[in-house]
Amino acid sequence: MLAALPKLADKAFILGFFLPTLLFVLVVAQLFYDQQWAKTLLAVASQKDGWDSLAYFGVAVWGCSVLLMMFNLMQFQFLEGYLWPISKLSFLRRREDERYQRDNDRITQLIARQTLADQFTKDEASELVRLQWELLRKFPPDEGDRLPTSIGNAIRAFEVYSSKVYGADSIPLWLHLSTVIPKGYQSSLDDARAQVNCAVNACFFAFAISIAAAACFIASFDLKSLSKTYPTFTAMLPLLHSSGFRFLSWAVGAGIVCRAAYLFSLELVYAWGDLVKAAFDCYLPDLAKKMGFELPETAKERQEFWDAVTQQAMYWDPLEPKDWKPPAKQPPPDDPPGLIDQFAKLLTSIIRDK
């Protein structure tokens, strides 16, 4: 447990959790700057000499960041559509199905036109390649794997990649694969995930600020002042000179930031997914060797092998050594020549030259 503490202060943690939390605290304090607690918080965050108070502020933000990291999985499950209420919104699923069907129909049309070589233009060829590539990044191939949100389908698309190509389920085998991924590549994966975490947390925080500001805007209405003698528009004019308009501006601005952060996180998920797929492409053979087996020669047998490994990881169904070949034994490397042998060879070559 103590060995994991440095990870709570590394680049991935700071970018993914600490920085969004710090910005959220400062923005909330700025939103409620007329409150005494917000004034105190902003004063502590901006002072240069009071290191004790500043240290307490930093520790508090760091603790909130750790709590945020603990709920990271739940955040993704919510955005992907596994949790209520998104999981119950059927129109979201229909919208994603329509997006998939629209792109798939266009690909079908282009493939049909491709048979007519004299009518198939270069622009259509480029469009076909782009649509096929984007469709595989945006959606899983099987309808049963699709989710109600764009980010959920993008994540599910790279999760099912290894299963479709190699027969290896990425979810139960990811921890196994991480044991053979080099540190340099693992660092790239961590950086990509940290960027996604940063955008996702910014999305959630902006949504929370938008809701809080909207609630304050509604609370700023003085219903008694809206007499029947004034038209509705005229009754709303005093709000332009009150704190209500400030809260309305914050609510709209935070809502725009929330949407922008969601779209940005979607683009980052695509880049993260490309790294995850490449990890399976490059390091699955190393995982087989580490588990004490040699990969079969044919693609069908390899899929059967990784399916058996998946069954072992998920259902404790052990692999039968008799069914799979162990890795070929490598001959031991030759011992490097000693200093005496090197000196003798050097002396012999000198004598021969003379």
C-alpha positions in Angstrom: 0.0 0.0 0.0 2.8 2.4 0.8 4.4 1.6 -2.5 1.4 3.1 -4.2 1.7 6.4 -2.5 4.2 7.9 -5.1 1.5 7.4 -7.7 -0.7 9.9 -5.8 1.7 12.6 -6.7 2.9 11.6 -10.2 2.1 13.3 -13.5 -1.0 11.2 -14.2 -2.6 11.9 -10.8 -1.8 15.7 -11.0 -3.2 16.0 -14.6 -6.1 13.7 -14.2 -7.4 14.6 -10.7 -5.5 17.2 -8.8 -5.6 19.9 -11.4 -9.4 19.6 -12.2 -10.2 19.6 -8.4 -8.0 22.6 -7.8 -9.7 24.5 -10.7 -13.2 23.4 -9.4 -12.5 24.7 -5.9 -11.3 28.1 -7.2 -14.1 28.5 -9.7 -16.8 27.7 -7.0 -15.1 30.2 -4.7 -15.2 32.8 -7.5 -18.9 32.0 -8.1 -19.8 32.6 -4.5 -17.2 35.4 -3.9 -19.7 37.4 -1.8 -19.8 34.6 0.8 -17.4 34.8 3.7 -16.1 31.2 3.2 -15.3 32.0 -0.4 -13.5 35.2 0.5 -11.4 33.3 3.0 -10.6 30.5 0.5 -9.6 32.9 -2.2 -7.4 34.9 0.2 -5.6 31.7 1.3 -5.1 30.6 -2.3 -3.7 33.9 -3.4 -1.4 34.8 -0.5 2.3 34.4 -0.8 3.6 34.6 2.8 1.2 32.4 4.8 2.7 29.1 3.9 0.9 27.3 6.7 -2.5 28.2 5.4 -1.5 27.5 1.9 -0.2 24.1 2.8 -3.5 23.2 4.5 -5.3 24.4 1.4 -3.1 22.2 -0.8 -3.6 19.1 1.4 -7.4 19.6 1.4 -7.4 19.8 -2.4 -5.1 16.8 -2.6 -7.5 14.8 -0.3 -10.5 15.7 -2.5 -8.5 14.6 -5.5 -7.9 11.2 -3.9 -11.6 10.9 -3.2 -12.3 11.8 -6.8 -9.9 9.1 -8.0 -11.8 6.5 -5.9 -15.0 7.4 -7.8 -13.3 7.3 -11.2 -14.7 4.0 -12.3 -18.2 5.1 -11.3 -17.8 8.3 -13.4 -16.9 6.2 -16.5 -19.8 3.8 -15.9 -22.2 6.7 -15.7 -20.9 8.4 -18.9 -20.9 5.1 -20.7 -24.5 4.5 -19.9 -24.2 1.5 -17.5 -25.8 3.4 -14.5 -29.1 5.1 -13.9 -30.5 7.4 -15.2 -28.7 7.2 -18.5 -29.2 3.4 -18.7 -33.0 4.0 -18.6 -33.1 6.7 -21.3 -34.0 4.6 -24.3 -34.0 7.5 -26.7 -30.2 7.8 -26.2 -29.8 4.3 -27.4 -32.0 4.9 -30.4 -30.0 8.0 -31.2 -26.7 6.0 -31.1 -28.2 3.2 -33.3 -29.3 5.8 -35.8 -25.8 7.3 -35.9 -24.4 3.9 -36.5 -27.0 3.0 -39.2 -26.5 6.3 -41.0 -22.7 5.7 -41.4 -23.1 2.0 -42.1 -25.7 2.7 -44.9 -23.3 5.2 -46.5 -20.5 2.7 -46.4 -22.8 0.1 -48.0 -23.7 2.6 -50.8 -20.0 3.4 -51.4 -19.1 -0.3 -51.6 -21.9 -0.9 -54.1 -20.5 2.0 -56.2 -17.0 0.6 -55.9 -18.0 -2.2 -58.2 -18.5 0.3 -60.9 -14.9 1.3 -61.4 -15.6 3.9 -64.1 -18.1 5.8 -61.7 -16.2 5.4 -58.4 -14.3 8.7 -57.9 -11.2 9.3 -55.7 -13.2 11.4 -53.3 -15.6 8.5 -52.8 -12.7 6.1 -52.2 -11.3 8.5 -49.6 -14.7 8.8 -48.0 -15.1 5.0 -47.9 -11.8 4.5 -46.1 -12.5 7.3 -43.7 -16.0 6.1 -42.8 -14.9 2.5 -42.3 -12.0 3.6 -40.0 -14.2 6.0 -38.0 -17.0 3.5 -37.7 -14.7 1.0 -36.1 -13.4 3.7 -33.7 -16.9 5.0 -32.8 -18.9 1.8 -32.4 -18.4 -1.9 -31.5 -19.3 -4.2 -34.5 -22.0 -6.2 -32.7 -25.3 -4.5 -31.9 -25.5 -6.2 -28.5 -22.3 -4.4 -27.4 -23.6 -0.9 -28.2 -24.3 1.6 -25.4 -26.5 4.7 -25.0 -23.7 7.3 -25.3 -21.0 8.2 -27.7 -18.2 7.9 -25.2 -19.5 4.5 -24.1 -19.5 3.1 -27.6 -16.0 4.5 -28.2 -14.6 2.8 -25.2 -16.5 -0.4 -25.9 -15.1 -0.4 -29.5 -11.5 -0.8 -28.3 -12.5 -3.1 -25.5 -13.9 -5.7 -28.0 -11.0 -5.3 -30.4 -8.7 -7.9 -28.9 -11.7 -10.4 -28.6 -12.6 -10.0 -32.3 -9.1 -10.2 -33.6 -7.4 -12.6 -31.2 -10.1 -14.2 -29.1 -8.7 -12.5 -26.0 -11.2 -10.6 -23.8 -9.5 -7.3 -22.9 -11.3 -6.7 -19.6 -10.2 -9.9 -17.7 -6.8 -10.1 -19.5 -5.7 -6.5 -19.2 -4.0 -6.9 -15.8 -2.3 -10.0 -17.2 -1.1 -8.0 -20.3 0.2 -5.2 -18.1 2.8 -7.5 -16.6 4.7 -7.7 -20.0 4.1 -4.1 -21.2 7.4 -2.2 -21.1 7.6 0.8 -18.7 8.0 3.2 -21.6 4.8 2.1 -23.3 2.9 1.8 -20.0 3.9 5.5 -19.4 2.2 6.4 -22.7 -0.9 4.5 -21.7 -1.0 6.3 -18.3 -0.6 9.7 -19.9 -3.4 9.0 -22.4 -5.7 7.8 -19.6 -4.8 10.9 -17.5 -5.8 13.2 -20.3 -9.2 11.4 -20.5 -9.6 11.6 -16.8 -8.9 15.3 -16.8 -11.5 16.0 -19.5 -14.1 13.7 -17.8 -13.6 15.4 -14.5 -13.8 18.8 -16.1 -17.1 17.7 -17.6 -18.5 16.6 -14.3 -17.3 19.7 -12.4 -18.7 22.0 -15.1 -22.0 20.3 -14.9 -22.1 20.7 -11.1 -21.3 24.4 -11.4 -24.0 24.9 -14.0 -26.6 23.2 -11.9 -25.5 25.2 -8.8 -25.6 28.5 -10.7 -29.0 27.7 -12.2 -30.4 26.9 -8.8 -29.0 30.2 -7.4 -30.5 32.0 -10.4 -34.0 30.5 -9.8 -33.6 31.4 -6.1 -32.9 35.0 -6.9 -36.4 35.5 -8.3 -38.6 37.7 -6.1 -42.0 36.3 -7.0 -43.8 39.0 -5.1 -42.3 41.7 -7.3 -43.7 40.1 -10.4 -47.0 41.9 -10.3 -49.7 41.5 -12.9 -49.3 45.2 -13.8 -46.0 44.5 -15.6 -45.6 42.5 -18.7 -43.4 39.5 -18.3 -40.4 40.9 -20.2 -40.6 44.2 -18.2 -40.7 42.2 -14.9 -37.6 40.4 -16.0 -35.6 43.5 -16.6 -34.6 44.1 -13.0 -32.8 40.8 -13.0 -30.3 42.3 -15.5 -29.0 44.6 -12.7 -29.0 42.0 -9.9 -27.0 38.9 -8.9 -29.5 36.8 -10.8 -28.0 37.7 -14.2 -24.5 36.8 -12.9 -25.7 33.3 -11.9 -27.5 32.9 -15.2 -24.2 33.7 -17.0 -22.3 31.2 -14.9 -25.0 28.5 -15.6 -24.9 29.0 -19.4 -21.1 29.3 -19.5 -20.5 26.2 -17.4 -23.0 24.3 -19.5 -21.0 25.2 -22.6 -17.8 24.1 -20.9 -19.4 20.8 -19.9 -20.4 20.0 -23.4 -17.0 21.1 -24.8 -15.2 18.9 -22.2 -17.4 15.9 -23.1 -16.6 16.3 -26.8 -12.9 16.8 -26.1 -12.9 13.7 -23.8 -14.4 11.7 -26.7 -11.5 12.6 -29.0 -9.0 11.7 -26.2 -10.8 8.3 -25.8 -10.1 7.5 -29.5 -6.3 8.2 -29.0 -6.3 6.2 -25.7 -8.1 3.3 -27.5 -5.5 3.2 -30.3 -2.8 2.7 -27.7 -4.7 -0.1 -26.0 -5.3 -1.9 -29.3 -1.6 -1.6 -30.2 -0.7 -3.0 -26.8 -2.6 -6.2 -27.6 -1.1 -6.3 -31.1 2.5 -6.0 -29.8 2.6 -7.8 -26.4 0.1 -10.7 -26.5 2.9 -13.1 -27.7 5.0 -12.1 -24.8 2.1 -12.8 -22.4 1.8 -16.3 -23.9 5.5 -17.0 -23.2 5.3 -15.6 -19.7 2.4 -18.0 -19.0 4.5 -20.9 -20.2 3.0 -21.5 -23.6 3.9 -21.1 -27.3 1.4 -19.5 -29.6 -0.2 -21.9 -32.1 0.6 -21.4 -35.7 -2.8 -20.8 -37.2 -5.1 -17.9 -36.4 -8.0 -20.2 -35.5 -5.9 -22.1 -33.0 -4.6 -18.8 -31.5 -8.2 -17.6 -31.0 -9.0 -20.9 -29.2 -5.9 -20.5 -27.1 -6.7 -17.0 -26.0 -10.3 -18.0 -25.4 -9.1 -20.7 -23.1 -6.9 -18.2 -21.3 -9.9 -15.9 -20.9 -12.0 -18.7 -19.5 -9.2 -19.4 -17.0 -9.1 -15.7 -15.9 -12.9 -15.4 -15.6 -14.1 -18.8 -14.4 -11.0 -20.4 -12.9 -11.0 -23.0 -15.6 -7.3 -24.1 -15.7 -5.5 -24.5 -19.0 -4.4 -28.1 -19.8 -0.7 -28.2 -20.6 -1.2 -31.2 -22.9 -3.4 -29.1 -25.1 -0.9 -26.3 -25.7 2.8 -26.4 -26.6 5.4 -25.0 -24.1 7.7 -22.4 -25.5 10.7 -23.7 -27.4 13.8 -23.9 -25.2 16.5 -21.5 -26.3 20.1 -22.7 -26.3 22.2 -21.2 -23.5 24.4 -18.3 -24.7 28.0 -19.0 -25.2 30.2 -17.8 -22.3 32.2 -14.7 -23.3 35.9 -15.3 -23.6 37.9 -14.5 -20.5 40.7 -12.0 -20.3 43.4 -14.6 -20.7 41.9 -16.0 -23.9 41.5 -12.5 -25.3 45.1 -11.7 -24.5 46.3 -14.9 -26.0 44.4 -14.2 -29.3 45.8 -10.7 -29.4 49.3 -12.0 -28.8 48.9 -14.7 -31.5 47.7 -12.1 -34.0 50.6 -9.8 -33.3 53.2 -12.7 -33.7 51.4 -13.8 -36.9 51.6 -10.3 -38.4 55.3 -10.0 -37.7 
